[in-house]
């Protein structure tokens, strides 16, 4: 068994202070927490830590191999909508995932932006949301919008978050901004700070401030979740932050959503008070 290598969180810490310096308002970080040994949810060999759920098929029924491991990579074809879900729930952790767009797009998303996502703090029934996903807090992975928060809720206050935002046209949309006013949402989206206001759902979209690398290149996504706070880093840059996140724990889901995507590694580092 090859020992997986995980990218350092040093850049993320540096990035946090860089963003704070540029905006002039400090944000929390889990600096007072001890990071434990990584739990390799995917380390190039198998999906033993997960089960599959596909719309219209259910649990562990994947005849088209939407989710498969090949040449040390997790390939998610996107051909059918669904997810892999961790068998265990997690709280107070740093999740690290290395991903790249890797192939075709499908169905009604064939000509649209490549789309996927990671849901944390997922609770309830498999397929509880539109017969596809468990309810949770999504960190979006989509061309031009990687790092957006989406509350994949059930219409109640059980799922929600508060984020510092500014509003921009079109649509008076909310964008993460450390100097912004905190707003509470129980559904919908908080855009990452640099998402283009001219974003359009088209294949290959890129905005002027995009942090995500070009199609085919590896990206490093880090999700820090501790005591109801979630910070999202993409390639070492803090792109989104929320507090008072509910729920505070749950399973982790990785989506299949019409686009082919590959993961080189996915790991969780438990956090505990020093």
Buried (B, 14 or more C-beta within 10 A) or exposed (E): EEEBEBBEBEBBBEBBEBBBEEBEEEBBBBEEBEBBEBBBBBBBEEBEBBBBBBBEBEEEEBEEEBBEBEEEBBBBBBBBBBBBBBEEBBBBBBBBBBBBBBBEBBEEBEEBBBBBBBBBBBBBEBBBBEBBBBBBBBBBBBBBBBBBBBBBBBEEEEBBBBBBBBEBEEEEBBBBBBEBEEBEBBEEBBBBBBBBEEBEBEBEBBBEEBBBBEEEEBBBBBBBBBBBBBBBBBBBBBBBBBBEBBBBBBBBBBBBBBBBBBBBBBBBBBBEEE
